[in-house]
Amino acid sequence: MSNSFGKYLTPNLISFIPGQSRDSVIKLLVTKAFEEGKVQSPEDFFTAVLNREEIVTTGIGMGVAIPHAKLQGFDNFFIAIGILDKGVDWKALDGAPVRLIFLIGGPDDKQTEYLRILSSLTLTLKDEEKRKTLLTTKSASDVVGLFE
């Protein structure tokens, strides 16, 4: 199944992390994106993501959250993935704890591309087998391969 978000994935932005709290997980993924040169100001990006969470939760259900922010100064989109060993409370729409996090960042002036990424990602994550496989995958390159 082809998707329009696979090109935004890189093994360096995939983390297997102990579930602690929503904010600590977001901070870890933002820091990773900063270390990989995807984010210029981790503080600004982290704040923008949390501000977005205040509007409405990005916990879409099925154990998945898609926190995101679009800011000036980005050339391209990126997706950082966090796979948690145990679920964290994300105030998800279905009330279930979240174990799969897909942090999206990118330019604030490319709304169409952003919506395409979000829609493709959401559609792909509705596949229960794919979600189960993600939760048992142990290597970042296998995670990327799952979406190619």
RAURPE-V953677 format. One record per backbone hydrogen bond with DSSP energy under -0.5 kcal/mol. NH is the residue of the N-H (numbers start at 1). CO is the residue of the C=O. Records with the same first field share a line. If there is no record, write none. Layout:
BEGIN
NH->CO + CO
END
This chain:
BEGIN
8->5
9->6
13->10
14->11
15->13 + 81
17->15 + 83
25->21
26->22
27->23
28->24
29->25
30->26
31->27
32->28
33->29
34->30
35->31
36->32
37->34
38->33
39->33
42->40
45->41
46->42
47->43
48->44
49->45
50->46
51->47
52->48
53->49
54->50
55->51 + 52
56->52
60->58 + 64
61->64
64->61
65->100
66->58
69->104
71->106
74->71
78->105
79->8
80->103
81->13
82->101
83->15
84->82 + 99
85->17
88->98
93->59
95->92
98->88
99->63
100->63
101->82 + 99
102->65
103->80 + 101
104->67 + 102
105->78
106->69
108->71
110->107
114->110
115->111
116->112
117->113
118->114
119->115
120->116
121->117
122->118
123->119
124->120
125->121
126->122 + 123
127->124
128->126
131->127
132->128
133->129
134->130
135->131
136->132 + 133
137->133 + 134
143->139
144->140
145->141
146->142
147->143 + 144
148->145
END
